[in-house]
Amino acid sequence: MEQATREWELILARRREIGQGDAPWNSRGAGQQWIALRTIGITGDPVVQPNSYTLTDEEVAEVDAHTRAIIKYNTEHGYKDNWAIGSESDYELKFRGYAAEKAMSRLTGLPWRKVMFGTGFKERKACDIGRRVEVRNIRQRGGSLAFKRKDDVGHVYLLTYGKPPDPILALGWLEGDELVTFPYLEPPRVPFAAHFAQQAALHPMPLPDGA
């Protein structure tokens, strides 16, 4: 009972941190609420594992400046680097991605590489954070983790959801050599050709040693 009370106190503290401290709970009961919180990556077992990070105003400004610098660099060097889909602009796509990188760097303690690069693959940085972690961010909460043929099987791929001012959640990860075992899908079934792994197949946080 004492342990359960402690865990519940940690859940409530985490809810306050993400601005939900005064939000009403539904009547499903503590057990199902605990499961729901674990599902969105806010808690772990047996103690709370946040698995999310909210960027500060200063960090958001840093990401904005980096995004604009990348777009300027690409324009000046003639790189066509626009992976935006649907109503999302090139800036919005890049900002969301870099925000996720920064947030996961802060969450894990791994350094954000933040390297200036163009889209020519010869100039690409080795990874987003740490020694070999690529951070992927999805627009839809139920989205999958994608692995394209140009991606490195030796890297770790971390799936995230969210963008400022909301918390950015770490949903789970897979090694590149694991991702290539998942179905390879092509348009028009999907927006781009890649191996896609559903969230249920991802390893939970933390990241593996050596990441």
Summary of the structure (lengths in Angstrom):
residues: 211
radius of gyration: 18.2
end to end distance: 36.7
largest distance: 62.8
contacts: 578
relative contact order: 0.12
helix: 36%
strand: 16%
